[in-house]
Amino acid sequence: MLASLWQTRALLRAQLVEEGFEVLATDTWPMMRQYLRLGWKPRLAIVDLQGLPDRERALNGLRILMKPNRVLVLYLRREIPGINGTRRMAP
């Protein structure tokens, strides 16, 4: 899980652990990228774009390192101009 805000990261991680999932949570894209490059392939990568610096870089990197159906992106529409509704990462 990638979330720059510690509150979001802590709450999501706690709920997922409570549900029985193993969760690796980080606040920076370089750290998440490092784990993914080392061969750690989660069933699902959760990315919260709120407050995340260099969002485009993180999303572009995820397109390379993860299958699109294994990425869940959380965002507020008002924070990201030009996004209306749901978008797929794959073409």
FIKOLZA-1660 file (N, C-alpha, C; in steps of 0.1 Angstrom, whole numbers, plus 5000, padded with zeros to 4 digits):
% residues 91
   i   px   py   pz ch aa at
   1 5008 4988 5000  A  M  N
   1 5000 5000 5000  A  M CA
   1 5009 5012 5000  A  M  C
   2 5005 5022 4992  A  L  N
   2 5012 5035 4991  A  L CA
   2 5002 5046 4995  A  L  C
   3 5005 5053 5006  A  A  N
   3 4997 5064 5010  A  A CA
   3 5006 5074 5018  A  A  C
   4 5007 5086 5013  A  S  N
   4 5016 5095 5019  A  S CA
   4 5011 5100 5033  A  S  C
   5 4998 5100 5035  A  L  N
   5 4992 5105 5048  A  L CA
   5 4992 5093 5058  A  L  C
   6 4998 5095 5069  A  W  N
   6 5000 5084 5079  A  W CA
   6 4986 5080 5084  A  W  C
   7 4976 5089 5085  A  Q  N
   7 4963 5085 5091  A  Q CA
   7 4956 5075 5081  A  Q  C
   8 4956 5078 5068  A  T  N
   8 4950 5069 5059  A  T CA
   8 4958 5055 5059  A  T  C
   9 4971 5056 5058  A  R  N
   9 4979 5044 5058  A  R CA
   9 4976 5035 5070  A  R  C
  10 4976 5041 5082  A  A  N
  10 4974 5034 5094  A  A CA
  10 4960 5027 5095  A  A  C
  11 4950 5035 5091  A  L  N
  11 4936 5030 5092  A  L CA
  11 4934 5019 5082  A  L  C
  12 4938 5020 5069  A  L  N
  12 4937 5010 5059  A  L CA
  12 4944 4997 5063  A  L  C
  13 4957 4999 5067  A  R  N
  13 4965 4988 5071  A  R CA
  13 4959 4980 5083  A  R  C
  14 4954 4987 5093  A  A  N
  14 4948 4981 5104  A  A CA
  14 4936 4973 5100  A  A  C
  15 4927 4978 5092  A  Q  N
  15 4915 4971 5087  A  Q CA
  15 4919 4959 5079  A  Q  C
  16 4929 4960 5070  A  L  N
  16 4933 4949 5062  A  L CA
  16 4939 4938 5070  A  L  C
  17 4947 4941 5080  A  V  N
  17 4954 4932 5089  A  V CA
  17 4943 4925 5097  A  V  C
  18 4933 4932 5102  A  E  N
  18 4921 4927 5109  A  E CA
  18 4914 4916 5101  A  E  C
  19 4913 4918 5088  A  E  N
  19 4907 4909 5078  A  E CA
  19 4915 4897 5075  A  E  C
  20 4928 4897 5079  A  G  N
  20 4937 4886 5077  A  G CA
  20 4947 4887 5066  A  G  C
  21 4948 4899 5061  A  F  N
  21 4957 4902 5050  A  F CA
  21 4971 4906 5055  A  F  C
  22 4981 4902 5048  A  E  N
  22 4995 4907 5051  A  E CA
  22 4997 4920 5044  A  E  C
  23 5001 4930 5050  A  V  N
  23 5001 4944 5044  A  V CA
  23 5015 4950 5046  A  V  C
  24 5021 4954 5035  A  L  N
  24 5033 4963 5035  A  L CA
  24 5028 4977 5031  A  L  C
  25 5030 4986 5040  A  A  N
  25 5026 5000 5038  A  A CA
  25 5038 5009 5038  A  A  C
  26 5038 5019 5028  A  T  N
  26 5049 5028 5028  A  T CA
  26 5043 5042 5024  A  T  C
  27 5051 5052 5026  A  D  N
  27 5046 5066 5023  A  D CA
  27 5053 5072 5010  A  D  C
  28 5062 5065 5004  A  T  N
  28 5068 5070 4992  A  T CA
  28 5068 5060 4980  A  T  C
  29 5067 5065 4968  A  W  N
  29 5068 5057 4956  A  W CA
  29 5082 5050 4955  A  W  C
  30 5093 5057 4957  A  P  N
  30 5106 5050 4956  A  P CA
  30 5107 5037 4965  A  P  C
  31 5101 5038 4977  A  M  N
  31 5102 5026 4986  A  M CA
  31 5093 5015 4981  A  M  C
  32 5081 5018 4976  A  M  N
  32 5072 5008 4971  A  M CA
  32 5078 5002 4958  A  M  C
  33 5084 5010 4950  A  R  N
  33 5090 5006 4937  A  R CA
  33 5101 4996 4941  A  R  C
  34 5109 4999 4951  A  Q  N
  34 5120 4990 4955  A  Q CA
  34 5115 4976 4958  A  Q  C
  35 5104 4976 4966  A  Y  N
  35 5099 4963 4970  A  Y CA
  35 5094 4955 4958  A  Y  C
  36 5087 4962 4949  A  L  N
  36 5081 4956 4937  A  L CA
  36 5093 4951 4928  A  L  C
  37 5103 4958 4926  A  R  N
  37 5115 4954 4918  A  R CA
  37 5122 4942 4924  A  R  C
  38 5122 4941 4937  A  L  N
  38 5128 4929 4944  A  L CA
  38 5120 4916 4942  A  L  C
  39 5109 4917 4935  A  G  N
  39 5102 4905 4932  A  G CA
  39 5090 4903 4941  A  G  C
  40 5087 4913 4951  A  W  N
  40 5076 4912 4959  A  W CA
  40 5064 4916 4952  A  W  C
  41 5055 4906 4948  A  K  N
  41 5043 4909 4940  A  K CA
  41 5031 4907 4948  A  K  C
  42 5025 4917 4953  A  P  N
  42 5013 4916 4961  A  P CA
  42 5001 4912 4952  A  P  C
  43 4991 4906 4958  A  R  N
  43 4978 4903 4951  A  R CA
  43 4971 4916 4947  A  R  C
  44 4973 4927 4955  A  L  N
  44 4967 4940 4952  A  L CA
  44 4976 4951 4957  A  L  C
  45 4978 4961 4948  A  A  N
  45 4985 4973 4953  A  A CA
  45 4975 4984 4954  A  A  C
  46 4975 4990 4966  A  I  N
  46 4966 5001 4969  A  I CA
  46 4974 5014 4969  A  I  C
  47 4969 5023 4961  A  V  N
  47 4976 5036 4960  A  V CA
  47 4966 5047 4963  A  V  C
  48 4969 5055 4974  A  D  N
  48 4961 5067 4977  A  D CA
  48 4968 5079 4971  A  D  C
  49 4962 5086 4962  A  L  N
  49 4968 5097 4956  A  L CA
  49 4968 5110 4964  A  L  C
  50 4960 5110 4974  A  Q  N
  50 4958 5123 4982  A  Q CA
  50 4972 5126 4989  A  Q  C
  51 4977 5138 4985  A  G  N
  51 4989 5143 4991  A  G CA
  51 5002 5136 4986  A  G  C
  52 5000 5127 4976  A  L  N
  52 5012 5120 4971  A  L CA
  52 5020 5128 4961  A  L  C
  53 5032 5131 4964  A  P  N
  53 5040 5139 4954  A  P CA
  53 5043 5131 4942  A  P  C
  54 5044 5137 4931  A  D  N
  54 5047 5131 4918  A  D CA
  54 5038 5119 4915  A  D  C
  55 5025 5121 4915  A  R  N
  55 5015 5110 4913  A  R CA
  55 5017 5103 4900  A  R  C
  56 5019 5111 4889  A  E  N
  56 5021 5105 4876  A  E CA
  56 5032 5096 4875  A  E  C
  57 5043 5099 4882  A  R  N
  57 5055 5090 4882  A  R CA
  57 5051 5076 4888  A  R  C
  58 5044 5077 4900  A  A  N
  58 5040 5065 4907  A  A CA
  58 5031 5057 4898  A  A  C
  59 5021 5063 4892  A  L  N
  59 5011 5056 4883  A  L CA
  59 5018 5050 4871  A  L  C
  60 5027 5057 4865  A  N  N
  60 5034 5052 4853  A  N CA
  60 5043 5040 4857  A  N  C
  61 5049 5041 4869  A  G  N
  61 5058 5030 4874  A  G CA
  61 5049 5017 4877  A  G  C
  62 5038 5019 4882  A  L  N
  62 5029 5008 4885  A  L CA
  62 5024 5001 4872  A  L  C
  63 5022 5009 4862  A  R  N
  63 5018 5003 4849  A  R CA
  63 5029 4993 4844  A  R  C
  64 5041 4995 4848  A  I  N
  64 5052 4987 4843  A  I CA
  64 5054 4975 4853  A  I  C
  65 5052 4977 4866  A  L  N
  65 5056 4967 4876  A  L CA
  65 5044 4958 4880  A  L  C
  66 5032 4962 4878  A  M  N
  66 5020 4955 4882  A  M CA
  66 5010 4953 4871  A  M  C
  67 5002 4942 4871  A  K  N
  67 4991 4941 4862  A  K CA
  67 4980 4951 4866  A  K  C
  68 4974 4957 4856  A  P  N
  68 4964 4967 4859  A  P CA
  68 4952 4962 4868  A  P  C
  69 4948 4950 4867  A  N  N
  69 4937 4945 4875  A  N CA
  69 4941 4942 4889  A  N  C
  70 4954 4945 4892  A  R  N
  70 4959 4943 4906  A  R CA
  70 4963 4956 4913  A  R  C
  71 4957 4967 4907  A  V  N
  71 4960 4980 4913  A  V CA
  71 4947 4987 4916  A  V  C
  72 4946 4992 4928  A  L  N
  72 4934 5000 4933  A  L CA
  72 4939 5014 4936  A  L  C
  73 4934 5024 4929  A  V  N
  73 4938 5038 4931  A  V CA
  73 4927 5045 4937  A  V  C
  74 4930 5051 4949  A  L  N
  74 4921 5060 4956  A  L CA
  74 4924 5074 4953  A  L  C
  75 4913 5082 4951  A  Y  N
  75 4916 5096 4948  A  Y CA
  75 4903 5104 4950  A  Y  C
  76 4904 5117 4953  A  L  N
  76 4893 5126 4953  A  L CA
  76 4892 5133 4940  A  L  C
  77 4881 5133 4934  A  R  N
  77 4879 5139 4920  A  R CA
  77 4883 5153 4920  A  R  C
  78 4880 5160 4931  A  R  N
  78 4882 5175 4931  A  R CA
  78 4897 5178 4932  A  R  C
  79 4905 5168 4936  A  E  N
  79 4920 5171 4937  A  E CA
  79 4927 5169 4924  A  E  C
  80 4921 5161 4915  A  I  N
  80 4928 5158 4902  A  I CA
  80 4920 5163 4891  A  I  C
  81 4923 5174 4885  A  P  N
  81 4916 5180 4874  A  P CA
  81 4916 5170 4862  A  P  C
  82 4905 5169 4855  A  G  N
  82 4904 5161 4843  A  G CA
  82 4900 5147 4845  A  G  C
  83 4898 5143 4858  A  I  N
  83 4894 5129 4860  A  I CA
  83 4879 5129 4863  A  I  C
  84 4872 5122 4856  A  N  N
  84 4857 5121 4858  A  N CA
  84 4854 5106 4859  A  N  C
  85 4851 5102 4871  A  G  N
  85 4847 5088 4873  A  G CA
  85 4859 5078 4873  A  G  C
  86 4856 5066 4869  A  T  N
  86 4866 5055 4869  A  T CA
  86 4874 5055 4856  A  T  C
  87 4887 5053 4858  A  R  N
  87 4896 5051 4846  A  R CA
  87 4904 5038 4848  A  R  C
  88 4906 5031 4838  A  R  N
  88 4914 5019 4838  A  R CA
  88 4929 5023 4835  A  R  C
  89 4938 5015 4841  A  M  N
  89 4952 5018 4839  A  M CA
  89 4957 5011 4826  A  M  C
  90 4949 5001 4821  A  A  N
  90 4953 4995 4809  A  A CA
  90 4947 5002 4797  A  A  C
  91 4953 5001 4785  A  P  N
  91 4947 5007 4773  A  P CA
  91 4935 5000 4769  A  P  C
% end
